[in-house]
Amino acid sequence: MATPGKYYGDAKLDSGVQTSPDARFFKYAAKFPKFSNKGKDLVIQYTVKNEQDLDCGGAYIKLLPPGLDATTFNGDAPYNVMFGPDKCGATNRVHFIFGYQGKNHLIKKTIYPASDKLTHVYTAIIHPDQTYEVRIDNEKKESGQLVEDWDFLPPKEINDPSATKPADWVNEKEIADPEAKKPEGWDDISKEIVDPDAKKPEDWDDELDGQWEAPTIPNPEYKGEWVAPMIPNPTYKGEWVHPKVPNPEYHTDDNIYAAEHESVGFEIWQVKTGTIFDHILISDSVSEAEAWYNDHFVNQKKAEKEMFDKQEEERQEKERLERAKLEEEEQAGEEEEADDDEEDEKHHEHDEL
């Protein structure tokens, strides 16, 4: 069922799909005319509103290749791109994952999602020159090169398999000074000494309690075990660096960015549900995504915030009145109890007379 939620800009235009009930896996997918983004920009954009103050759950979207079977669509289904926020435990990030050559590759950078209960626009832009950009509310949060920020390709160089660290390589930066000598009398200083301020208790009985011995305390003169000071190692050669050689498995791929797409879907787990997904746009036009943001979402964001703030003020005022009422009831109860105590005291005095 479509819903704009508890606060919104336009009840009709801003009605989206909301997750419910709690502690569930959700999956929802839909097809569109198949297309390839080869030679074109690819834009993935949608809105997320976590009215429930999401503490554990996904809120990401998946762009899927041709051949979707909605009846079997699940977390194991292959996807071209997975994008959007995810939060649970130590995880609090915007996922950006590519399905490439049978493996899923997560961006190496950390992008943090919005953290309030309002609607936010998440946008991923992938260019034919294999650069990308991530925006939240049309503000750039990250950008760069696909081949640098994902591990799609094998490394250009690898450690030379024929090279090993020489057996006589010296790794120690410092050594104990061979000319240093322990000072005379160092070992004659005891670790503890008799407490000079201790006195035999006056009620101590040698026959009953045994011979009294003063307790010991740490000796302030004690310096610990003697250790020769360290000096720079004259034979130190530095950290050994494994020499590199060209990786025979390295190759380039100018088409990492490109794929065929035919469906979009959500496949998520949420402990505390209530997220609303809306305004999904899959396009080859960055300007189209920006135009929608400027022409519609700017107004939606303003109106939604005003409604949210008003509801928060009303909620806080209601809580204030409830607290005041509770305090009045507690005070009235205390006064009534005091009156009863006073009345009991009068009866007691009367009985004594």
N, C-alpha and C positions, 0 to 999 in steps of 0.2 A: 504494500500500500504506500502510495506517495504521501509524504508529509513535509511541511516546511519546518517542523519542529516547534519548540516553545517560543522562539524569537526569530525574526526573519525580516527580510526586506520587502518581498512581495510574496504573499501566500501562495499564489498560483505559479509564478515563474520560478520560485525558489523551493519548490517541493521536490524532494529527492527520496532515495531508498534508504530506509533506516534499519539497522540491525536490531533484532530482538528475537528470543529472550536471551538471558545471560548464559555464559559458559557454553558456547556453541561454535561449531564450524559453520561457516557460511560460504556458499558458492552461487554465483549468478553470472551468466555470460550471455552475450548477444552477438550475432553476426552482422557484418556490413559488407558492401561490395569489395571483393578482393582487390588489393593494390600492392604495388611495390614502391618503396621509397628510394630506389636506386636513382641517383642523380638529383635527388630532391631533399629538401629539409623534411624532418619528421618531428611533429609536435604532439606530445601527449599532455593533455591538460584536464584537470577535473577539480572539484571542490570537496573538501572534507570538513565536517563540523562534528567535534566530539562533545556533544551536549552532556555526556555522562562523566566528563573529566577522565578520559581514558587512562587507565593505569596498567592494563595488560591486554594487548591485542594489536592486530594488524589493521592497517587502513590503506593498503596499497592496491594498485590496479595492475592488471597484466594485459599485455598486448600479445595476441595469440596468432600462430601461423594457420594456414588453411587446414581444414579437416576437423574442425571442432565437433565433438559429440557431447552435447550438453548433459546427457545422461551419465556420462563417465568422467566429466570434467572434475578434477580434484588436484591436490597438491603435487601429484606426480606428473601431471600433464605438462608437456613441453610448452615453453613460451619464448617469445622473442625478446620482450622487455618486461621487467617487473619494476615498478616505480611507485614510491610513496612512503608515508610514515609508518613506523612500527615501534611500539614501546612495550617493554615487559622486562622487569628486573634490570639487569645491566644494559639491556638494549634500549637505546633511545636515539633513533637515527632515521634519516630518509634513505630507504633502500633505492639503489639504482643498479639493477642486475641485467646483464645480457645473456641470453641463451646463444652460445656460439660453439659450433662444432660438437654438439652433444654434451656440453658442460655449461653450468651457470657460473658467470663471472661477476663478482661483486666489486663495486668501485672501491678503491683503496683509501679514498678520503672519507672523512666523517662529516655528514651534513645533518644538522640538528633541525627537527621539525618545530612548528609552532606549538605552544604549550598551553593555550587558553581554550575556552569553550566556544569560541566564535568560528565562523566559516572562514576557511583559508583556501587559496588557489595554489595548487601544486602544478608546476610546468616543467617538463623535460623537453629540451630541444636538441636534436641530433642533426648535424650538418654533413653534406656530402664530402667535405674536406676532412671528415673524421674528427671534428671538434664537437664539443657539447656545452650545454649550459643548463643549470638547474635554477629555477626561480620559485620563490614563495611570495605570493601576492605581488607578482610582477617585479620583485626585487631579486637581482642576481645573488645567489648564495654560493655558487661554485661553477667553475668552468675549466676547460683544459682540452687535452688531447686524449682520444680514446686509447691509443696504444701506450700512453704513459700512465694513465690513471686506472687501467684495468690490466690484468695479466692474461691478455688474449694470446699473445705470441710467446714462443720460447725466447730466452735471453739471447742477445747478440753474441755474448761471450760467456764461456764457462771456464771453470778452473782446469788448468792443464792436467789431464789425468796421469801424465807421465812424470809430473813434478811432485817432489816430496820435500819436506823441510829437512835440511842437512842435520845429521846427527850431532854435529858440534855447534849448532846454532845456540847462541846465548840469549835467553829471554829475560833474564833477571836484570832489572834496571839498577838495583842497589844490592850491595853485599855487606856483610858484617865487616867492620874495619879490622883487618888482620893485625894491625899494630896496637889496637886498643887493649888495655890491661885493666883488670879489676882493681879498684883502689884497695889499699891495705886496710884491713879492719872491716871491710864491707860485710863479711859473713858473721862478724862478731856482734852485730846489732840484732837483738832479738825482735821477733814479730810482736810480742806482747810484753808488758811490764806489770809489776804489782801496782795496783791503784794506790798512789801516795796519800790520797784523801780518805781511804777506807779506814774505818775504825771498828774494833771489836765491839759487838753489841753488849750493852751493860748486863743483859740477862743471859749472856752466853755462859753455859756450864760445861767446862772441859770434860768433866767426868761423864755427863749425859750426852753432850753434843759432839764430843771429840775435839781434837786439836783445831783451833780456829785458824784459818788461812785467809789472808786478804785476797779479794778477787783481782783478776788481771784485767787490763784494758789495752787497746791497741797502742803500740809504741809510736809516738809521733816522729821518732828518729828513724824508724824502719823505712827503707826505700824499696823493698821488694827484691826479687831475684835480679842479680846483675845481668844485663844484656849488653853486648857490645853495640856501639852506635853504628848506624848504617851510613855507607858512603856510596857515591856513584860507582857503578861497576865499569871498570876501564875496558872490559871485553864485551860490553853490551852492544848488540848489533841492531837493536830496534825490533819491533814486532815483525815477524815473518809474514810476508804477503804472498799468497798463492798466485803464481803467474797465470794470466788468462790467455786463452786461445779462442779463435772464432768457433762458434757453435755450429757444427755441421747440420743441425736440425733447424736452425733459424731460417725464417722466411718472412716475407712481407705479405700483407693482404690489404689492398686498398678498398675492400668492400666489406669490412667488418660492420660498418654502419647500416648496410642495406639488408633487407629481408622482405618476404611477402607476408602480408597481414590480412586477416579475414575476420577476426573476432576480438572482442575486448571482454574482460571478465574480472570478477572479484573472487578470490579464494582465500579466506582469512579465518583466523581464530580470534575470538574475543571473550574474555572473562566477564567484563562489565560492558554490556552492550548499550547502544544508543547513538552510534555514529551515523551521520547522514551523508550519503554520497550523491553528488549532483553535477550538472553542467559538464558532462564528459565530452571532450573534443579530441578527435584524432585527425590531424590535418597535415598538409605540407606547406602551410602558410603561417609564418610567425606573426605577420601583420594581422591576420584574422584572430589569432589568440589575443593579441594586444588590444585589438578593437573591442572585442567582447569584454575584456577587463575594464577598459576605460568607459565604454558605453553603458555597461550594465553593472558590473561588480562593484565599482566605486560607489554607486548609489546604494546597492544592496548592503555593502559593508557599513555605510553610514547609518542607514535605517535600522539595520540589525543591532548595531551597537547601542543606538538610542533605546530600542526596545529592551535590550538586555540590561542596560543600566537602570532603566525604570523598574524592571522586575526585581533587580537586586536591591534597589532602594526600598521597594515595597516589602521584600522579604526581610530585610534588616529591620525595618520599622515594625513589622509584625513580631519579629523575635524580641525587639526591645519592649514592646507592649506586653508580650507574654512573660518576659523576665520581671517587668514592673509588677504585673499582676501576681506573679508567684511571690515576689518580695513582700507585697502588701498582705498576702495571705499568711506568709510566715510571720510577719510582724504582728498581725491580728491574733494569730495563734499564741505568740509569746505574751502579748498583752492579756489575753484571756487566761493564760496559765498563771500570769502574775496576779491577776485579780482573784483567781481561785486560791492561790497561796495566801493572799492577804485575808481572804474570808476564813480560811482554815485557821489562820493565826488568831483572828478575833474569837472564833468559837473556842479555841484552846484557852485563851485568856479568860473567857467567860466561865468555862468549866472550872478553872482554878479558883475563881472567886466563889 
